[in-house]
């Protein structure tokens, strides 16, 4: 089925009867296909509310935009409505599954604004794993370019929920922070939380997350506490920044959104909903809401694992190791020996390479120490691909010439860094760089990146991104704890892939951990190190430590074999900041990854997902010290279970395959 083909149950109607029941002239309800999620719109007050399984989660909350031509808000007149249901699927190029459902009930509500009249629409969708709405302004006589001064969307909470969020405190940011636990009553109007804000309702394990999708010609959002001291959050739009200034001293140039042309649509405002936190991690709702793929032929987009120079401080066994040809030939040799697909050449390879703009930089030429033709020819002869790091403004200055050169060189992808904003100009730049990269068959990894908004569906060459407090921080801080690591799957990762950069094999206990740039350590066990390759979503996955760290090391063979793109994902158990057990299938082989926080625990993992037949499980779990793994093999079936014993800050993996089968390949 193609990306936009819908199943035959597309029902269009001018007044919705079954899917959208009308309580009175001003109240419209949209119920998800399974009936568990309900959105209620008060068309006179222009508010919405959300309930799940009959319990109110989001109380009546304001909708609206302040435009230069008037206000979308209370007093608008409902002039028409239509709706229906969709039951379809779409194919995922690389990611957590081969396909995702696109099954929802929807309503299109037409309004005339109060005061100076203009027409606008409110689009509402209800899925079984969440709800979403967006504003649209159709083309109409008398309207040219429109400015959005501010957005009035709020999410008013029914109770004082326990929430997890990353408060950046500012608009120009790398979007990297801990998702700290807080009560909803502690959210303040001067906070700037990034997407997602995840909260538990207190009704069993029911959990929801506030996020956004399909952001284009508009800024990304932040979430701030309500200024009226009520429970909940409001959408805050970042100001526009001066592109020409150093990212350390950039200044605001405008507080409005400059919309192009006559019509526009806002991003989707999303409330993801689940009966347990792990169901959010398995959901594909954010990319599902985004625009379909803009790339017709995606056959060149491939998942991969790569060696990486920067985290291990260019630690290969050659004289004068660093950013030079001999060093990267050694990384090519390591990638081939480790059965990795690629090498990543990080900062410093090109003329004038720097984290600052540097108008004299030339990203089409390697610096004298880097003989790019010789290196690329050597990598090609060894069957190893090459990725290149770029500072975003340096790339922007030469984008067309650079991408043409990289395609001619046979470069597989680019890692672009230090954007550190999500204002309208930067959002537009993301679409620009992804489109131009696709024209030259280049995959993209964005660092200093705003949280995922579904762009990996629209531009599937965007196979991973940062915007996560990841393993690089082990080099200068003690922030990357086991508790943080098992919070990420239920928070940041529910939006899309994350380039956490796992692979640290100098494992130690928190008590013995020391942050250092050379030979960096991690304060979690080898079991957790290998489990990250199953638990963390990233179709382009780093193997970050020095080549010597993997030589005859426990877990190295697992990293060689584990895929990075999957046919199916299930979260078997877990809780935010506590532990997680993920199961991912590639072909007929299942991979299990288990991680725990600072508390050791024994997990009894049911295997009912296996289906019929006999299977063999190869298990690696924490050993006698943080660098060791205990290996065992057993026969298992869907009626049984695996018992995994995780050390404090530890983890485990299992490879389960039908008896007699080989390991799955990428």
C-alpha positions as semicolon CSV with decimal commas, in nm:
position;residue;x (nm);y (nm);z (nm)
1;X;0,000;0,000;0,000
2;X;0,143;0,340;-0,096
3;X;0,201;0,616;0,155
4;X;-0,133;0,786;0,101
5;X;-0,358;0,499;0,002
6;X;-0,637;0,459;0,251
7;X;-0,844;0,150;0,313
8;X;-1,193;0,148;0,174
9;X;-1,344;0,280;0,495
10;X;-1,290;0,648;0,409
11;X;-1,625;0,805;0,480
12;X;-1,689;1,168;0,387
13;X;-1,997;1,340;0,518
14;X;-2,125;1,691;0,561
15;X;-2,262;1,614;0,905
16;X;-2,103;1,336;1,102
17;X;-2,347;1,090;1,254
18;X;-2,169;0,777;1,379
19;X;-1,813;0,902;1,409
20;X;-1,895;1,250;1,538
21;X;-2,199;1,267;1,761
22;X;-2,351;1,611;1,827
23;X;-2,470;1,682;2,180
24;X;-2,611;2,027;2,090
25;X;-2,559;2,307;1,840
26;X;-2,227;2,416;1,991
27;X;-2,071;2,091;2,114
28;X;-1,902;1,844;1,878
29;X;-1,734;1,523;1,986
30;X;-1,479;1,322;1,789
31;X;-1,426;0,968;1,911
32;X;-1,131;0,744;1,817
33;X;-1,202;0,425;1,616
34;X;-1,171;0,207;1,927
35;X;-1,381;0,450;2,130
36;X;-1,122;0,501;2,404
37;X;-1,023;0,861;2,323
38;X;-1,271;1,146;2,285
39;X;-1,216;1,512;2,192
40;X;-1,500;1,752;2,271
41;X;-1,515;2,095;2,103
42;X;-1,725;2,384;2,233
43;X;-1,764;2,581;1,912
44;X;-1,896;2,896;2,082
45;X;-1,625;2,930;2,348
46;X;-1,372;2,769;2,112
47;X;-1,239;2,527;2,371
48;X;-1,160;2,158;2,360
49;X;-1,133;1,879;2,617
50;X;-0,990;1,526;2,604
51;X;-1,096;1,209;2,783
52;X;-0,972;0,851;2,777
53;X;-1,177;0,552;2,884
54;X;-1,442;0,786;3,020
55;X;-1,206;0,989;3,241
56;X;-1,134;1,355;3,166
57;X;-0,762;1,417;3,116
58;X;-0,757;1,763;2,956
59;X;-1,033;1,990;3,087
60;X;-1,193;2,255;2,862
61;X;-0,894;2,449;2,728
62;X;-0,865;2,758;2,508
63;X;-0,795;2,734;2,138
64;X;-0,683;3,023;1,924
65;X;-0,430;3,244;1,751
66;X;-0,369;3,618;1,764
67;X;-0,322;3,729;1,404
68;X;-0,246;4,073;1,265
69;X;-0,583;4,058;1,086
70;X;-0,782;3,957;1,394
71;X;-0,825;3,678;1,647
72;X;-0,913;3,312;1,620
73;X;-1,091;3,260;1,949
74;X;-1,417;3,279;2,144
75;X;-1,716;3,422;1,963
76;X;-1,628;3,266;1,628
77;X;-1,931;3,136;1,443
78;X;-1,944;2,773;1,335
79;X;-2,038;2,783;0,965
80;X;-1,993;2,422;0,859
81;X;-1,860;2,084;0,953
82;X;-1,761;1,760;0,790
83;X;-1,575;1,452;0,895
84;X;-1,538;1,080;0,871
85;X;-1,291;0,803;0,935
86;X;-0,972;0,664;0,781
87;X;-0,836;0,313;0,817
88;X;-0,500;0,278;0,647
89;X;-0,130;0,207;0,687
90;X;0,190;0,350;0,546
91;X;0,534;0,202;0,495
92;X;0,826;0,315;0,713
93;X;1,154;0,338;0,522
94;X;1,377;0,288;0,829
95;X;1,274;0,288;1,193
96;X;1,099;0,100;1,471
97;X;0,870;-0,098;1,239
98;X;0,813;-0,178;0,872
99;X;0,476;-0,002;0,868
100;X;0,249;0,201;1,092
101;X;-0,130;0,226;1,119
102;X;-0,299;0,546;1,006
103;X;-0,640;0,490;1,160
104;X;-0,845;0,779;1,295
105;X;-1,175;0,964;1,308
106;X;-1,168;1,328;1,204
107;X;-1,367;1,649;1,191
108;X;-1,322;1,964;0,983
109;X;-1,494;2,255;1,156
110;X;-1,535;2,578;0,956
111;X;-1,566;2,912;1,138
112;X;-1,605;3,281;1,071
113;X;-1,393;3,484;1,313
114;X;-1,558;3,735;1,544
115;X;-1,513;4,105;1,472
116;X;-1,348;4,165;1,139
117;X;-1,464;3,845;0,970
118;X;-1,233;3,598;0,803
119;X;-1,270;3,223;0,761
120;X;-1,066;2,964;0,945
121;X;-1,090;2,590;1,011
122;X;-1,017;2,369;1,310
123;X;-0,910;2,018;1,208
124;X;-0,947;1,748;1,474
125;X;-0,832;1,386;1,471
126;X;-0,882;1,110;1,726
127;X;-0,656;0,803;1,711
128;X;-0,653;0,513;1,955
129;X;-0,308;0,629;2,074
130;X;-0,377;1,002;2,089
131;X;-0,560;1,307;1,960
132;X;-0,450;1,607;1,755
133;X;-0,581;1,937;1,624
134;X;-0,454;2,219;1,403
135;X;-0,568;2,556;1,273
136;X;-0,592;2,634;0,901
137;X;-0,657;2,962;0,723
138;X;-0,780;2,900;0,369
139;X;-0,705;3,138;0,085
140;X;-0,973;3,405;0,070
141;X;-1,037;3,744;-0,084
142;X;-0,875;4,038;0,088
143;X;-0,605;3,838;0,269
144;X;-0,241;3,846;0,170
145;X;0,051;3,753;0,393
146;X;-0,054;3,701;0,756
147;X;0,140;3,734;1,079
148;X;0,081;3,525;1,390
149;X;0,152;3,744;1,692
150;X;0,099;3,465;1,948
151;X;-0,081;3,136;2,001
152;X;-0,346;3,087;2,268
153;X;-0,355;2,705;2,277
154;X;-0,360;2,562;2,629
155;X;-0,370;2,217;2,785
156;X;-0,563;2,248;3,114
157;X;-0,507;1,950;3,342
158;X;-0,789;1,782;3,531
159;X;-0,559;1,701;3,826
160;X;-0,219;1,781;3,972
161;X;-0,044;1,520;3,761
162;X;0,307;1,382;3,805
163;X;0,495;1,502;3,498
164;X;0,837;1,461;3,340
165;X;0,980;1,743;3,133
166;X;1,295;1,919;3,015
167;X;1,288;2,289;3,105
168;X;1,542;2,471;2,890
169;X;1,483;2,813;3,044
170;X;1,561;2,986;2,713
171;X;1,473;2,976;2,345
172;X;1,820;2,938;2,189
173;X;1,920;2,595;2,309
174;X;2,062;2,260;2,202
175;X;1,744;2,090;2,337
176;X;1,952;1,868;2,565
177;X;1,846;1,826;2,928
178;X;1,719;1,579;3,184
179;X;1,346;1,506;3,185
180;X;1,298;1,581;3,553
181;X;0,993;1,471;3,748
182;X;0,770;1,751;3,877
183;X;0,413;1,809;3,988
184;X;0,192;1,992;3,742
185;X;0,136;2,258;4,008
186;X;0,509;2,342;3,991
187;X;0,501;2,436;3,621
188;X;0,551;2,813;3,590
189;X;0,471;3,061;3,315
190;X;0,841;3,155;3,284
191;X;0,943;2,792;3,218
192;X;1,026;2,678;2,867
193;X;0,967;2,304;2,847
194;X;1,048;2,130;2,522
195;X;0,841;1,856;2,365
196;X;0,734;1,614;2,499
197;X;0,588;1,686;2,840
198;X;0,487;1,345;2,977
199;X;0,238;1,307;3,262
200;X;0,069;1,025;3,454
201;X;-0,299;1,071;3,528
202;X;-0,310;0,854;3,842
203;X;-0,576;0,629;3,686
204;X;-0,382;0,303;3,677
205;X;-0,077;0,356;3,456
206;X;-0,256;0,586;3,209
207;X;-0,001;0,827;3,066
208;X;-0,019;1,114;2,820
209;X;0,232;1,334;2,643
210;X;0,199;1,677;2,487
211;X;0,388;1,720;2,161
212;X;0,361;1,861;1,809
213;X;0,387;1,730;1,454
214;X;0,416;1,850;1,094
215;X;0,584;2,184;1,167
216;X;0,640;2,388;0,851
217;X;0,637;2,764;0,780
218;X;0,591;2,808;1,154
219;X;0,813;2,786;1,464
220;X;0,836;2,488;1,692
221;X;0,682;2,537;2,034
222;X;0,778;2,548;2,398
223;X;0,540;2,474;2,685
224;X;0,501;2,710;2,979
225;X;0,289;2,693;3,291
226;X;-0,042;2,879;3,278
227;X;-0,016;3,240;3,383
228;X;-0,348;3,220;3,572
229;X;-0,193;2,973;3,821
230;X;-0,419;2,695;3,700
231;X;-0,297;2,343;3,633
232;X;-0,164;2,281;3,285
233;X;0,054;2,437;3,019
234;X;0,024;2,686;2,736
235;X;0,197;2,700;2,398
236;X;0,478;2,957;2,380
237;X;0,625;3,043;2,040
238;X;0,995;3,135;2,023
239;X;1,105;3,465;1,872
240;X;1,280;3,485;1,539
241;X;1,659;3,516;1,557
242;X;1,926;3,688;1,352
243;X;2,080;3,418;1,130
244;X;2,400;3,616;1,075
245;X;2,512;3,624;1,437
246;X;2,737;3,386;1,625
247;X;2,521;3,124;1,797
248;X;2,666;3,229;2,133
249;X;2,546;3,590;2,097
250;X;2,252;3,583;1,856
251;X;1,975;3,836;1,908
252;X;1,600;3,841;1,862
253;X;1,479;4,025;1,552
254;X;1,103;3,964;1,573
255;X;0,843;3,807;1,797
256;X;0,594;3,726;1,519
257;X;0,550;3,441;1,276
258;X;0,578;3,560;0,916
259;X;0,340;3,345;0,714
260;X;0,383;3,314;0,340
261;X;0,104;3,352;0,089
262;X;-0,266;3,370;0,164
263;X;-0,339;3,042;0,338
264;X;-0,155;2,850;0,609
265;X;-0,188;2,565;0,853
266;X;-0,041;2,544;1,199
267;X;0,144;2,237;1,325
268;X;-0,061;1,961;1,485
269;X;-0,101;2,006;1,860
270;X;-0,086;1,651;1,992
271;X;-0,187;1,466;2,307
272;X;-0,045;1,114;2,293
273;X;-0,242;0,874;2,516
274;X;-0,167;0,526;2,650
275;X;-0,264;0,281;2,922
276;X;0,103;0,249;3,024
277;X;0,419;0,456;2,965
278;X;0,573;0,190;2,742
279;X;0,286;0,217;2,494
280;X;0,398;0,573;2,419
281;X;0,744;0,440;2,329
282;X;0,591;0,193;2,083
283;X;0,366;0,456;1,920
284;X;0,437;0,613;1,579
285;X;0,176;0,888;1,617
286;X;0,413;1,184;1,570
287;X;0,543;1,078;1,224
288;X;0,198;0,946;1,132
289;X;0,056;1,298;1,163
290;X;0,333;1,448;0,948
291;X;0,322;1,501;0,574
292;X;0,389;1,185;0,369
293;X;0,727;1,113;0,214
294;X;0,847;1,367;-0,041
295;X;1,104;1,121;-0,177
296;X;0,971;0,889;-0,447
297;X;1,264;0,647;-0,465
298;X;1,388;0,565;-0,115
299;X;1,591;0,258;-0,209
300;X;1,918;0,439;-0,131
301;X;1,816;0,515;0,229
302;X;1,969;0,242;0,443
303;X;2,011;0,181;0,818
304;X;2,368;0,158;0,939
305;X;2,615;0,140;1,226
306;X;2,925;0,357;1,222
307;X;3,251;0,410;1,405
308;X;3,296;0,761;1,539
309;X;3,613;0,956;1,608
310;X;3,516;1,245;1,838
311;X;3,389;1,062;2,148
312;X;3,699;0,844;2,177
313;X;3,929;1,140;2,104
314;X;4,059;0,995;1,775
315;X;4,210;0,702;1,968
316;X;4,343;0,476;1,694
317;X;4,684;0,314;1,689
318;X;4,866;0,530;1,434
319;X;5,139;0,794;1,480
320;X;5,002;1,145;1,541
321;X;4,643;1,027;1,551
322;X;4,396;1,307;1,483
323;X;4,219;1,466;1,191
324;X;4,438;1,330;0,913
325;X;4,428;1,071;0,639
326;X;4,614;0,796;0,827
327;X;4,378;0,819;1,124
328;X;4,067;0,779;0,913
329;X;4,214;0,493;0,715
330;X;4,259;0,326;1,055
331;X;3,892;0,394;1,134
332;X;3,802;0,237;0,800
333;X;3,999;-0,072;0,898
334;X;3,825;-0,080;1,236
335;X;3,479;-0,049;1,082
336;X;3,553;-0,334;0,843
337;X;3,694;-0,549;1,124
338;X;3,396;-0,469;1,349
339;X;3,149;-0,536;1,063
340;X;3,023;-0,177;1,075
341;X;2,885;-0,007;0,768
342;X;3,048;0,336;0,786
343;X;3,291;0,581;0,940
344;X;3,187;0,928;1,058
345;X;3,442;1,208;1,006
346;X;3,363;1,472;1,266
347;X;3,462;1,835;1,314
348;X;3,793;1,955;1,172
349;X;3,814;1,779;0,837
350;X;3,744;2,070;0,599
351;X;3,913;2,402;0,533
352;X;3,819;2,640;0,815
353;X;3,608;2,378;0,993
354;X;3,480;2,518;1,322
355;X;3,171;2,524;1,541
356;X;3,135;2,897;1,461
357;X;3,005;3,041;1,128
358;X;3,352;3,134;0,982
359;X;3,290;3,301;0,645
360;X;3,632;3,180;0,521
361;X;3,546;2,812;0,561
362;X;3,524;2,587;0,256
363;X;3,325;2,268;0,315
364;X;3,392;2,142;-0,037
365;X;3,763;2,083;0,034
366;X;3,949;1,881;0,291
367;X;4,223;2,057;0,482
368;X;4,582;1,971;0,376
369;X;4,613;1,688;0,630
370;X;4,304;1,524;0,480
371;X;4,364;1,370;0,136
372;X;3,994;1,322;0,066
373;X;4,026;1,149;-0,275
374;X;4,273;0,895;-0,135
375;X;4,073;0,836;0,182
376;X;3,743;0,797;-0,001
377;X;3,897;0,559;-0,251
378;X;4,040;0,350;0,032
379;X;3,706;0,339;0,214
380;X;3,532;0,234;-0,107
381;X;3,785;-0,043;-0,164
382;X;3,708;-0,179;0,183
383;X;3,331;-0,156;0,139
384;X;3,296;0,112;0,411
385;X;3,078;0,420;0,368
386;X;3,166;0,773;0,481
387;X;2,967;1,045;0,662
388;X;3,086;1,406;0,707
389;X;3,031;1,655;0,991
390;X;2,933;2,015;0,909
391;X;2,858;2,337;1,096
392;X;2,517;2,447;0,966
393;X;2,603;2,805;0,861
394;X;2,919;2,693;0,687
395;X;2,709;2,439;0,499
396;X;2,439;2,695;0,423
397;X;2,694;2,923;0,258
398;X;2,787;2,649;0,007
399;X;2,500;2,403;0,021
400;X;2,446;2,345;-0,351
401;X;2,817;2,315;-0,430
402;X;2,887;2,104;-0,121
403;X;2,610;1,852;-0,180
404;X;2,706;1,821;-0,546
405;X;3,067;1,753;-0,438
406;X;2,964;1,500;-0,174
407;X;2,749;1,310;-0,421
408;X;3,044;1,297;-0,660
409;X;3,266;1,175;-0,376
410;X;3,019;0,899;-0,289
411;X;2,945;1,034;0,060
412;X;2,654;0,850;0,226
413;X;2,537;1,121;0,462
414;X;2,604;1,439;0,656
415;X;2,592;1,522;1,026
416;X;2,497;1,890;1,058
417;X;2,549;2,064;1,390
418;X;2,485;2,368;1,614
419;X;2,152;2,495;1,481
420;X;2,035;2,527;1,843
421;X;1,698;2,691;1,769
422;X;1,345;2,611;1,652
423;X;1,224;2,952;1,535
424;X;1,048;2,982;1,202
425;X;1,365;3,046;1,002
426;X;1,534;2,738;1,143
427;X;1,230;2,519;1,082
428;X;1,230;2,638;0,720
429;X;1,603;2,561;0,700
430;X;1,546;2,202;0,812
431;X;1,307;2,151;0,521
432;X;1,556;2,314;0,286
433;X;1,857;2,107;0,390
434;X;1,663;1,779;0,391
435;X;1,516;1,844;0,047
436;X;1,849;1,941;-0,108
437;X;2,025;1,647;0,059
438;X;1,764;1,412;-0,086
439;X;1,826;1,553;-0,435
440;X;2,187;1,436;-0,398
441;X;2,106;1,103;-0,229
442;X;2,249;1,208;0,106
443;X;2,117;1,086;0,439
444;X;2,108;1,336;0,725
445;X;2,179;1,336;1,100
446;X;2,104;1,674;1,265
447;X;2,272;1,769;1,594
448;X;2,187;2,072;1,807
449;X;1,843;1,980;1,679
450;X;1,493;2,060;1,801
451;X;1,274;1,766;1,914
452;X;1,135;1,540;1,641
453;X;0,813;1,655;1,475
454;X;0,763;1,376;1,221
455;X;1,009;1,504;0,961
456;X;1,157;1,155;0,937
457;X;0,836;1,056;0,756
458;X;0,825;1,360;0,528
459;X;1,197;1,333;0,450
460;X;1,296;0,970;0,527
461;X;1,660;1,053;0,450
462;X;1,649;1,226;0,792
463;X;1,731;0,900;0,966
464;X;1,837;1,022;1,309
465;X;1,897;1,334;1,514
466;X;2,028;1,455;1,846
467;X;1,819;1,685;2,067
468;X;1,896;1,448;2,354
469;X;2,123;1,465;2,657
470;X;2,339;1,178;2,538
471;X;2,663;0,994;2,606
472;X;2,890;1,279;2,495
473;X;2,819;1,440;2,833
474;X;3,015;1,162;3,006
475;X;3,327;1,345;2,888
476;X;3,263;1,651;3,107
477;X;2,991;1,569;3,361
478;X;2,826;1,305;3,578
479;X;2,480;1,374;3,437
480;X;2,440;1,055;3,233
481;X;2,309;0,829;3,505
482;X;2,125;0,501;3,470
483;X;1,810;0,677;3,590
484;X;1,844;0,930;3,310
485;X;1,904;0,652;3,058
486;X;1,580;0,474;3,150
487;X;1,383;0,799;3,147
488;X;1,469;0,875;2,783
489;X;1,270;0,586;2,625
490;X;0,949;0,716;2,784
491;X;1,012;1,085;2,711
492;X;1,239;1,210;2,433
493;X;1,233;0,883;2,236
494;X;0,853;0,870;2,199
495;X;0,883;1,145;1,936
496;X;1,133;0,981;1,704
497;X;1,489;0,848;1,666
498;X;1,765;0,988;1,886
499;X;2,139;0,991;1,832
500;X;2,237;0,921;2,193
501;X;2,575;0,784;2,069
502;X;2,601;0,459;2,271
503;X;2,892;0,217;2,280
504;X;3,091;0,330;2,581
505;X;3,285;0,020;2,690
506;X;3,486;0,166;2,978
507;X;3,211;0,071;3,220
508;X;3,236;0,148;3,589
509;X;3,021;0,209;3,892
510;X;2,887;0,558;3,977
511;X;3,121;0,565;4,278
512;X;3,428;0,510;4,060
513;X;3,320;0,726;3,767
514;X;3,537;1,020;3,659
515;X;3,453;1,245;3,369
516;X;3,741;1,297;3,128
517;X;3,788;1,379;2,762
518;X;4,042;1,108;2,680
519;X;3,935;0,747;2,736
520;X;3,591;0,857;2,863
521;X;3,403;0,636;3,106
522;X;3,034;0,552;3,154
523;X;2,875;0,490;3,493
524;X;2,662;0,197;3,374
525;X;2,740;-0,169;3,313
526;X;2,835;-0,350;2,994
527;X;2,488;-0,506;3,004
528;X;2,332;-0,161;2,980
529;X;2,580;-0,059;2,710
530;X;2,471;-0,337;2,474
531;X;2,103;-0,308;2,570
532;X;2,099;0,050;2,436
533;X;2,136;-0,091;2,085
534;X;1,796;-0,256;2,125
535;X;1,618;-0,004;2,348
536;X;1,720;0,320;2,174
537;X;1,572;0,409;1,834
538;X;1,830;0,524;1,579
539;X;1,854;0,377;1,227
540;X;2,201;0,535;1,210
541;X;2,370;0,409;1,525
542;X;2,710;0,506;1,667
543;X;2,975;0,268;1,797
544;X;3,144;0,542;1,992
545;X;3,440;0,402;2,183
546;X;3,797;0,353;2,067
547;X;3,867;0,048;1,849
548;X;4,084;-0,106;2,122
549;X;3,793;-0,096;2,366
550;X;3,607;-0,360;2,161
551;X;3,898;-0,596;2,102
552;X;3,794;-0,932;2,253
553;X;3,551;-0,742;2,478
554;X;3,230;-0,887;2,618
555;X;2,938;-0,765;2,405
556;X;3,136;-0,664;2,096
557;X;2,997;-0,953;1,889
558;X;2,645;-0,850;1,984
559;X;2,704;-0,497;1,855
560;X;2,833;-0,642;1,529
561;X;2,514;-0,841;1,478
562;X;2,233;-0,621;1,613
563;X;2,021;-0,440;1,349
564;X;1,935;-0,070;1,366
565;X;1,602;-0,079;1,178
566;X;1,319;-0,312;1,269
567;X;1,009;-0,492;1,146
568;X;0,822;-0,465;1,477
569;X;0,865;-0,308;1,821
570;X;0,697;-0,395;2,151
571;X;0,763;-0,256;2,498
572;X;0,714;-0,552;2,730
573;X;0,746;-0,373;3,064
574;X;0,887;-0,066;3,229
575;X;0,822;0,265;3,397
576;X;0,962;0,617;3,363
577;X;1,305;0,639;3,524
578;X;1,281;0,283;3,661
579;X;1,342;0,018;3,398
580;X;1,246;-0,091;3,048
581;X;1,228;-0,418;2,853
582;X;1,200;-0,373;2,476
583;X;1,141;-0,645;2,217
584;X;1,222;-0,579;1,852
585;X;1,184;-0,817;1,561
586;X;1,396;-0,836;1,247
587;X;1,279;-1,111;1,016
588;X;1,213;-1,415;1,234
589;X;1,461;-1,310;1,505
590;X;1,366;-1,120;1,820
591;X;1,606;-0,898;2,012
592;X;1,533;-0,812;2,375
593;X;1,694;-0,521;2,555
594;X;1,653;-0,458;2,928
595;X;1,785;-0,159;3,126
596;X;1,742;-0,056;3,489
597;X;1,816;0,251;3,699
598;X;2,050;0,258;3,999
599;X;1,850;-0,024;4,159
600;X;1,935;-0,381;4,064
601;X;1,634;-0,597;3,982
602;X;1,532;-0,941;3,856
603;X;1,280;-0,934;3,572
604;X;1,059;-1,222;3,466
605;X;0,987;-1,152;3,098
606;X;0,688;-1,333;2,939
607;X;0,754;-1,457;2,585
608;X;0,398;-1,479;2,454
609;X;0,489;-1,248;2,163
610;X;0,697;-1,528;2,005
611;X;0,405;-1,718;1,860
612;X;0,408;-2,087;1,780
613;X;0,718;-2,304;1,757
614;X;1,043;-2,373;1,939
615;X;1,306;-2,105;1,986
616;X;1,661;-2,068;2,115
617;X;1,752;-1,775;2,338
618;X;2,108;-1,647;2,367
619;X;2,126;-1,421;2,672
620;X;2,394;-1,172;2,779
621;X;2,348;-1,019;3,123
622;X;2,552;-0,841;3,388
623;X;2,853;-1,031;3,515
624;X;3,091;-1,015;3,810
625;X;3,204;-0,656;3,741
626;X;3,072;-0,367;3,525
627;X;3,276;-0,474;3,220
628;X;3,174;-0,840;3,219
629;X;2,877;-1,026;3,074
630;X;2,746;-1,371;3,157
631;X;2,634;-1,566;2,851
632;X;2,381;-1,847;2,848
633;X;2,165;-2,038;2,599
634;X;1,829;-2,201;2,651
635;X;1,530;-2,337;2,464
636;X;1,220;-2,120;2,501
637;X;0,863;-2,094;2,374
638;X;0,571;-1,854;2,385
639;X;0,434;-2,026;2,694
640;X;0,747;-1,958;2,898
641;X;0,953;-1,665;3,016
642;X;1,310;-1,540;3,051
643;X;1,451;-1,438;3,385
644;X;1,694;-1,148;3,357
645;X;1,904;-1,040;3,654
646;X;2,016;-0,679;3,617
647;X;2,289;-0,528;3,833
648;X;2,246;-0,173;3,966
649;X;2,280;0,062;3,663
650;X;2,275;-0,252;3,454
651;X;2,110;-0,429;3,167
652;X;2,080;-0,739;2,953
653;X;2,010;-0,849;2,597
654;X;1,871;-1,164;2,442
655;X;1,864;-1,289;2,085
656;X;1,571;-1,526;2,030
657;X;1,540;-1,711;1,704
658;X;1,364;-2,019;1,574
659;X;1,568;-2,329;1,632
660;X;1,807;-2,377;1,343
661;X;1,784;-2,017;1,214
662;X;2,073;-1,772;1,173
663;X;2,097;-1,417;1,309
664;X;1,898;-1,148;1,133
665;X;2,082;-0,906;0,909
666;X;2,035;-0,532;0,863
